[in-house]
Amino acid sequence: MKQATIDDRFMTSRLAPYLVAIIGIFEKIPPSLYLTLGRIVLAAVFFMSGQTKVEGFHLKDSTFYLFENEYALPLIPPVIAAYMATIAEHLLSFLLFIGLGARFAALGLFIMTAVIEIFVYPNEWVIHGLWATGLLVIMAKGAGVLSIDHLLRRRFGQIVD
């Protein structure tokens, strides 16, 4: 006589059809929903961070102070790093938000996240891990159908998106 496995017992339980149905619903979540939501949320995170560094069209004095004293990045002078980070946070988050070159914008923000984790706030790996996960999904799957990348792909073919 064959011994019932855990899988066999699960599939014959009264709960199994409900769980299978729920999982089926989860599997029908359209990728564009999570890709669009991920793009918008991650773009907001980086854009808002960029906004804390500027006043009008100028970098705040406090931004230079942070890059000189707290952010201590190797190899890049603090003033250059302050401008680079601020421009990247604004530009890449905008591109990610509209879904234009989203995979490359996500790559840039992924690299920025890695730099922040390694050199600036190494104990914040949970939040940085969440950002990195979302950015990796966009890098792997693209921007989704609600994006300029998708429109360009439909117009010009596989080279975009």
N, C-alpha and C positions, 0 to 999 in steps of 0.2 A: 504494500500500500504506500502510495506517495505521500510524503509529509508536506503539509501545506506551508508555503512560504509566507513571509510577511506581505508580499505583493498579492498573493492569492487571497489571503484573509482580508486585505484592504478592499480589493475589487468586489468581494462578496458582501461587504458590510453595507448597511443601509445608507451610510453617509457618502459612500463613494460616488454615486451619480451626481450628487450636489457639488461635491468638490471638483469633479471632472467638468461640470457645467460652468462653474466659476472660473476655473483655469481656462476654459474655452473662451469665456468673455475676455479675460486678460489678454489672451493671445490675439484677439481681434482689435486691440488698441492700435489705431493707425500710427505708424512711425512719425508722420508729420505732426501729430499732436505732441509727442514728447520731444521731437527735434525742435519744433517751433518754441515750445515752452522753455526748453533748455537754452536755446539761443537768447530768448528775451531775458530770462532770469540772469544768466551769466553775463550778458551784455550790461545789464543794470548794475550788477555787482562791481564790475570794473569801471564803468562810466562814473558811478557815484564815488568810487575811490579817486578817480581822476579829478572829479569836481572839488574834492577836499584840498587839492593841491594848488588850485588857481583862484584868483580873484579877478574877474573880468577876463582879459586876455593875457594876464601876467601871472607868473608863478609867485606864490606867497613867500615871504621871507621864511616862514616856518617850514616850508617845503625844503628849502635849501638847508636849513638847520637839521631836519630829519635825515636827509641824505648825507650830510657831513658827519653827524654824530650817532644816529641810531641805526641807520641802514647799512653802514660800513661795507659797501660792496667792493670786492677785489677788482683790480685792473681798470676800472672805469672811474674817472674823476667824478666827485659828487655832483658838481654842477651839470656835467653832461648826463649823468645818470638821472638826475631830477627831470631834465627836459625829455630825455628818451622815454622814461617811464610814464610821464604825464601825457605825452603825445600818443604813445602806444595805448594807454588806457582809453583815451578818447577815440582815436581812430579805429583801433581794432574792435572795440566794443560797438561802435557805430556800424562797421562792416558786418559784424556778427549779427547785430539786431536786424538789419535789412536783408541779411542772407546773401551778401555779395562777397565772393571769395571766402565763404564761411569756413571752409576747411583750413585755409591758410591763416585766417584771423584766429581761429581756434588754436592752431599750432603756435602762433605768436603769444597768445595768452597762456597757453600751456607752458611754454618756456618761461614766461614771466612768473607763473605760479611756482615752477620748480626753483627759480632763483630766489623768490621770496621764502620758500620753505627751507632751502639749503642755507642761505646767507643771512636772512633777516629775522624770520620767526620760525625757527626749527621745531618749536613745541606746538605749533598750530597745525600739525599734520592732518587732523581730522577735517577741518574746514578746507584746507588745501587739497586734501584727497577728494572731497566732494566736488570741488571745482575741476580738478584734473579728470575725474570720472566723466563729468558732463562734457568737458572739452574733448576727451577721447572719443566719446560717442559721436559728436559732431564731426570730428576728423575722420572717423571710420564710415559713418553713414551719410554724411552730407547735411545740407541745410533743410531738406524736406521740400514739399511741394509749395509751401507758402514762403517762397524766397525768390530773390532775383536770380540766384544760381539756377533754380529750376526753370525759370523762364528762358534764361540763356541756353540751358541744356536743350530745351525743346526746340529752340531756334537754330542752334549751331551744332548740336550733337554731343557726343560723349566727352569731349575735351573739358567741358565745364561741369562742375558739381562733382 
